[in-house]
Structures are given as C-alpha cells and as structure tokens.
Amino acid sequence: MSCVAVADGVAKRFSVLTGQPKPSVFPLGARGPSGAAPTFPKEIQAWAQSESYRVLTVARDEPGKGWQTVNDARSLLPEVSWLGLKPEDEIGPEGVRRLISLADLVVVPSEEGDGLPSEGRPHVIAQALVAGVPVVGGPNAAVREALDLFGQLSVTLPGHKPLAARVRHALSPETQQLLKARAREAGRLLGWEELAPKWRALLREAGTRRGHRTTRETPSC
C-alpha cells in the first residue's frame, strides 16, 4: 500500500492511529486566477473596489468553521472591509481565486474543541500563499501548524477578540510587508508548477512498486 499525507500533522495522526510508519508528506498545490474575471454580485464588487483593507474568509457554514467568531470580530474592526464567502454564494473556484488575489489578508478562523469536527489543512491557505496574500488563522491546531510553517500569523486563543487583535496586527504596514514577503516565498513552493512534477514522480513510483508486488505474488501456471 502506498500512502501520502498532504500535511505533517495528517501524517502524524495516520501513524498514531494505524501504528504504521509516518508516510511521506506532499502538499497539494494551488494556482492563481486565470482567464476572464467572473461577474460578481454588487456586494462583492463593492468589497473588491473598497479602499479599506480587504479581508477575506472562505469556508463552509458548518460547526467549527468560526463564522460567529468572524461576525463578532468584524464588529471590532470598522476600518476593515471583511467579506465572508460560503459555497452557497456560488462564486465558483475561479471566482474564489480571483477574490483571494484582491485581498489584503485571508482569515481562516477554524476552531478546536470538544464536539467539533477535526480538520486537515484548509486548501485556501495554499491558494492565498500562491497569490502572495498573508494569512491569519486558528486556533485549530492544523491551521496553526500550517501558518507557523509558512511564517504567517496564528491565533492561539478562542474568541473574537484574539482574532480581531491578530487581524489588526497583520494589517499594520510593517507586519503586512513581512507577511507578504513570506507568503510569496512559500507560494513559490506551493504552486502546481513546482509540485505537479513531484506528484507525477510519486505516482509513477507507487505504480511501479505495485506492479512489482503483483508480479511477485502471482503464481506461475
């Protein structure tokens, strides 16, 4: 059996749960917007053209995704234009990529606690970094692990006040300049141009091993 994890935390959990060695880690790639820009509803157009700091959250409307925290944090940041996108907004993948590229900051407010679903590494983190956009996220452990790895800002405490404080800090000119530089550096490693050849080589190697095993295990007639 060939097994690959898309994040180190996922690899560790797999090893603990199965008793197997920790698998190789190959992150999923992302790409920036391409083609003609979609036509957005008026409220999204207004956000895209805002002269305020543009903050973006993209997540499903499910427990643990932090939407109430976002709504409460937004009330503490009147100087920020904060757009929340959910699948039911029907923006589509290209629309999401386009809006990420227009953001000053992407916020991933995933939560952690008893009764909440576990979470891997949200793909929006890679999408933001490939676009060179800074990210704030947490307190979910998988989100914090990814942001610490890529030099972005983690939220370690639950609630809207710690999130709002971290967003305000990320948008300060000096911090934003640093986070953008780190995002661009990480984004070069997370683009499909960089990762696709590695995934193809990995899949070829797995297929070769499987073929050898099948040959050895097939009895001769």
N, C-alpha and C positions, 0 to 999 in steps of 0.2 A: 504494500500500500504506500502511495506517495501522499505526503501531507505538507501543505504550505500554509503559513499563517500570514495575515496581512498586517499584523502589528505584534510587537514583542509581548504585550500583555495578553493577547489572544494565545500566543504560543505557550506562554507560561501556564495559562489556565488549562489548555489542552493537555499539557504534560501532567499537571496535578490531577486532573480528572481521570485520565486514562492510564497513568503510570508509564507512559511511553516517553522516549527522549523528546526534548523540545524541538519542534520542527523548524525548518528554515523560515525566515521572515522576508517576504517580498511585498512591499506596499502596493496597493492599487494606484494606478496613475490617474491623472486628470488632465484636462486640456482647457484652454481658454475659449472665448466665444469665436464663432466663425460664421461667415455668411451675413445676410441682411438682418438687421435688428428687428425683433418681433414688435408688433404693435401692442403697447401696454395700456391697461385701463388708466383713467385720468389720475387716480390717486397714486399710482405707481409712477406715472410720468412726472407728477409733481415732486415725488421723492427724488427721482433721477435728476431733476433740474434744480433741486434745492441748493441754496448757497450755505446752508448749515452743514455741520458734519453729518455725513450719511452713514448710518449704522444699519446692518442687515442681519436678520436671523431667519434661517431656513430650516424648518423641522416639521415633522408630523404633529398633529394635535392629539398627543397621547400622554398618559401619565409618565412623569419623569423627564419630559422634554423641556420643562421650565417656562411654559408660556405665561403663567400667572406671575412668576418672578420677573419676566421681561416687562409685562404690563406695569408692574409696580415700580421697577427700576426706571422705566421710561418717564414716569411722572416726576422723578427727581432730576431729570436731565432736559430741561426745556430748551437748552441750546442745541439739542441733537435732534435730527430727523431720523427716526428709528422705524424701519419697515420690517414687518413680520410676514413671511411667506409660508403658506401651507400647501399641500398637494391640491386641495380643493380650489385654490386660486387659479389652477390650470395655466400656469405660466410656461410649463414645459422645460426640458433640460437646457435648451439653448437660451431661453429667457432667463433662467436662473444663472447660467454662466455670464450672460450679459450684465445682469444686475450686480453680481459679485464684482465684476470688473469696475463698476461705477462706485462701489462702496469705499469709504474710508476705513471701515472696520467691520469684520464679521464676528458676530457673537454666537457662541454655541453653549446655551445655558443648561445643558443636561445635568440632571440631579442624581443623587445617590442616596439610598436609604432602604430600610426595611419595607418590603412590599412593592418596591419599584423594580421594573424590569432591568436586567443587565444590559450593557451597551458595549459595542465594539468601538472602533474609531470611525466617527461620522465622516462620510466622504466629502462633505462640504469643507472640511479643514484642508484637504489636499487641493480642492478647487480654489479656495481662497489663496493659498500659498502660490499655486501656479500662476495666479493672476497678480501676485505681488502685493496682496492685501493682508494686513495684520489681522490676527485672530485673538479674541479673548474667550475663555471657556471654562466650564467646570460648575460645580465641584465634582462631577462624575470623574472617577479615577482614570478611566480610559481616555477621556478627553484631556485631563491634566497631563497624563503621560505623553500624549502626542504633542501638546503645546510646549511642555518642558523640553522635549526632544528637539523641537524646531525653534526654540528661542522666543516663543510667544508668551502671552500673559495668562496665568491660571487664576481661577477663583477658587480658593480653598474652603471658604465658609459658605453655608447655605444662606439663602435670603436675598432680597432685592437690594439692600443697602451695600453689601460687599460687591455685588455685581455692578451696581451703578458707580461705585468708587473705582473699580478696576477699569471700567469703560472710560471714565473721565481721565484717569491716568494714561490710558493707552492713546487718547486723543490729544494729549499735551504735545506741543510741537517737537520737543527733543525726543520724547519716547516714541512718538509715531515715526519719526525719521529712522530711529534704530530698528523698530519692529519691521518697517518696510524693507530695510536692507536685509534683515534676517529672512523675511518672507521670500524675497526674490532669490536669495541663496538656496533656501530649501526648495523653492518651486522648481529650480533647475533640475533637481534630483527627482522630483515627483511627476514631471511631465511624461506623457506616454512616449515621447520621442526618446527619452532616456530609458524608460522601464520596459517598453514593449520588446526590444531585443532580448532582455534578460528573462522575461516571461516565456518567450518563444524557446529560448535555450533550455529553460527549466522543464517545459512541457516535452520537448524532444528527449531530454534525458530521462524523464519519467516514463515516456513511451518506450524507450529503448530498454530500460530495466524491466518493464512489464513484459516486453517481448521475449527477453532472455529467460525470465522466470517461467513463462508459458512453454517455451521450448524445452526447458529442463524438466518441467513437470508433466509433459505429455508423453505417455508411454509409447514405445515403438511397437508396430504391429508385427 
